[in-house]
Amino acid sequence: MKSLAALTTVGTVTSRVTRNGDAVTEKDFLNHEELAGDRGMIDDIFDETYREKEGPKPPMRYVWRNIILMSLLHLGAVFGLMLIPSAKIQTLAWVDSEVKCQLLSCHCEAL
């Protein structure tokens, strides 16, 4: 499978022709500098077509179930932090290895 990318100057549309057997597909990609160069943004493009709904916003409501559950979650986290000094060295070594494995897997997924 071959891919040919057209080199263009700033402000033009970039097109890519992809050949897969006898089928030829052409895609046009807009240049980032053309869309957001005047705003100083390169890596993030604001959707100009987005419009908020007309009329008043709905009133803010407290969801007590969520408040109680999040409070219990945070209390459990504080309790767990208080237990760290009384943990065995083997437990702390296991936690350290698990954290390193999770960080490594998150890093590998990002690649």
C-alpha positions as CSV (number, residue, x, y, z in Angstrom):
1,M,0.0,0.0,0.0
2,K,1.5,3.4,-1.0
3,S,0.7,6.8,0.4
4,L,1.6,10.0,-1.4
5,A,1.4,13.3,0.5
6,A,1.4,16.5,-1.4
7,L,3.7,19.1,0.0
8,T,2.0,22.5,0.2
9,T,2.8,26.0,1.4
10,V,1.0,27.6,4.3
11,G,-2.6,28.4,3.6
12,T,-3.4,25.7,1.1
13,V,-5.3,22.5,1.4
14,T,-3.2,19.3,1.9
15,S,-4.4,16.2,0.1
16,R,-3.4,12.6,0.5
17,V,-3.9,10.0,-2.2
18,T,-4.1,6.4,-0.8
19,R,-3.9,3.5,-3.2
20,N,-5.3,0.1,-2.2
21,G,-5.1,-2.2,-5.1
22,D,-7.2,-0.7,-7.9
23,A,-9.1,1.6,-5.5
24,V,-7.8,5.2,-5.2
25,T,-9.0,7.4,-2.3
26,E,-8.2,11.1,-2.0
27,K,-8.7,13.0,1.3
28,D,-8.4,16.7,1.8
29,F,-6.9,18.0,5.1
30,L,-7.1,21.6,6.0
31,N,-3.9,23.3,7.2
32,H,-3.8,24.2,10.9
33,E,-2.2,27.6,10.3
34,E,-5.0,28.5,7.9
35,L,-7.7,27.7,10.4
36,A,-6.2,29.1,13.6
37,G,-3.0,30.9,12.8
38,D,-4.4,34.4,13.5
39,R,-5.5,33.3,17.0
40,G,-2.1,31.8,17.9
41,M,-3.5,28.3,18.3
42,I,-1.9,25.4,16.5
43,D,-2.7,22.2,18.3
44,D,-6.3,22.9,19.3
45,I,-9.0,24.1,16.9
46,F,-12.2,25.7,18.2
47,D,-15.4,24.6,16.5
48,E,-16.9,27.8,15.0
49,T,-20.2,26.1,14.3
50,Y,-20.9,25.4,18.0
51,R,-23.8,27.4,19.4
52,E,-25.3,27.2,22.9
53,K,-28.9,26.5,23.3
54,E,-31.3,29.4,23.4
55,G,-33.2,30.2,26.6
56,P,-32.4,30.1,30.3
57,K,-30.0,27.5,31.7
58,P,-31.5,24.8,33.9
59,P,-31.2,25.5,37.7
60,M,-28.3,23.8,39.5
61,R,-29.5,20.9,41.7
62,Y,-27.6,19.1,44.4
63,V,-27.6,15.4,43.9
64,W,-27.3,14.2,47.5
65,R,-26.6,10.6,46.5
66,N,-23.5,11.7,44.7
67,I,-22.5,14.0,47.5
68,I,-22.7,11.2,50.1
69,L,-20.9,8.7,47.9
70,M,-18.1,11.1,47.1
71,S,-17.7,11.9,50.8
72,L,-17.5,8.2,51.6
73,L,-14.9,7.7,48.9
74,H,-12.8,10.5,50.2
75,L,-13.1,9.4,53.8
76,G,-12.0,5.9,52.7
77,A,-9.0,7.4,51.0
78,V,-8.0,9.4,54.1
79,F,-8.4,6.2,56.2
80,G,-6.2,4.3,53.8
81,L,-3.5,7.0,54.0
82,M,-3.6,6.8,57.8
83,L,-2.9,3.0,57.5
84,I,0.3,3.4,55.5
85,P,2.6,3.8,58.5
86,S,1.4,0.5,60.0
87,A,1.7,-1.5,56.8
88,K,4.4,-4.2,56.5
89,I,7.4,-3.6,54.2
90,Q,6.3,-6.4,51.9
91,T,2.9,-4.6,51.4
92,L,4.6,-1.3,50.6
93,A,6.9,-3.0,48.1
94,W,4.0,-4.7,46.4
95,V,2.1,-1.4,46.2
96,D,5.2,0.3,44.8
97,S,5.5,-2.4,42.1
98,E,1.8,-2.2,41.2
99,V,2.0,1.6,40.8
100,K,5.0,1.3,38.6
101,C,3.2,-1.3,36.4
102,Q,0.2,0.9,36.1
103,L,2.2,4.0,35.2
104,L,4.1,1.9,32.6
105,S,0.9,0.6,31.1
106,C,-0.6,4.2,30.9
107,H,2.6,5.4,29.2
108,C,2.6,2.5,26.7
109,E,-1.1,3.2,25.8
110,A,-0.2,6.8,25.1
111,L,2.3,5.8,22.5
